[in-house]
Amino acid sequence: MAEISFSREIQSLKLGAGSTFHGEGIIAVTKALLQSGVSYVGGYQGAPVGHLLDVLVEAEDEMQRLGIHVETCTNEAPRQPCSAPP
């Protein structure tokens, strides 16, 4: 199975107010998450929402520009957060 890449779709995360979004559901969820003002996202890539974390990791430059710390966890054991945000 080929690796999934959202590099082209990630550009739509930069759309501003008044712009119309068209794209994959996971990108829409990511866009909504970013618009909610989140500043830290940690998760396990094997979790049911693993594609969300894949998108955020792939959009690292945009996440840094927005001041959002994204962290992948080594397992799915519940703990908050994966480590202390910087």
C-alpha positions in Angstrom: 0.0 0.0 0.0 1.3 3.4 -1.0 2.0 6.0 1.7 -0.7 8.7 1.9 0.5 12.3 1.4 -1.5 15.4 1.9 1.1 17.9 0.7 -1.0 19.5 -2.0 -4.1 19.6 0.2 -2.1 21.2 3.1 -2.0 24.4 1.1 -5.7 24.8 1.7 -5.0 25.2 5.5 -3.7 28.7 4.6 -7.1 29.8 3.3 -8.3 32.9 5.1 -11.7 34.3 6.1 -14.1 34.5 3.1 -12.3 31.8 1.2 -14.2 28.6 0.2 -12.6 25.3 1.2 -12.9 22.2 -1.0 -11.1 19.1 0.0 -10.7 15.8 1.9 -12.6 15.4 5.2 -9.4 15.1 7.3 -8.2 18.4 5.9 -11.5 20.0 6.8 -11.2 18.6 10.4 -7.6 19.9 10.5 -8.7 23.4 9.3 -11.5 23.5 11.9 -9.0 22.5 14.6 -6.6 25.2 13.6 -9.4 27.8 13.5 -10.4 26.9 17.0 -7.2 28.3 18.4 -5.5 25.1 19.5 -1.8 25.5 20.4 -0.8 21.9 21.2 -1.6 18.6 19.5 -0.2 15.3 20.7 -1.3 11.9 19.5 -0.4 8.4 18.6 -0.2 7.7 14.8 -1.8 4.2 15.3 -4.9 5.7 16.8 -8.2 6.0 14.9 -7.5 9.6 14.2 -3.9 8.8 13.0 -4.5 10.6 9.6 -5.1 13.8 11.5 -1.7 13.6 13.1 -0.2 12.6 9.8 -1.6 15.8 8.3 -0.3 18.0 11.1 3.2 16.5 11.0 3.3 16.9 7.2 2.2 20.5 7.7 5.1 21.2 10.2 6.1 24.5 8.6 2.6 25.9 8.7 2.1 24.6 12.3 5.3 26.4 13.4 4.1 29.6 11.6 0.9 29.4 13.6 2.7 28.7 16.9 1.2 25.2 17.2 3.3 22.5 18.8 2.7 19.0 17.3 4.0 16.0 19.0 3.8 12.3 18.1 3.6 9.9 21.1 5.3 6.5 21.2 2.2 4.7 22.4 -1.5 5.2 23.0 -1.4 5.1 26.8 -3.6 8.0 28.1 -1.6 10.8 29.5 -1.8 14.5 29.1 0.2 15.9 27.3 2.7 13.5 25.6 5.4 15.8 27.1 5.4 19.3 28.3 5.0 21.8 25.4 8.0 24.1 24.9 
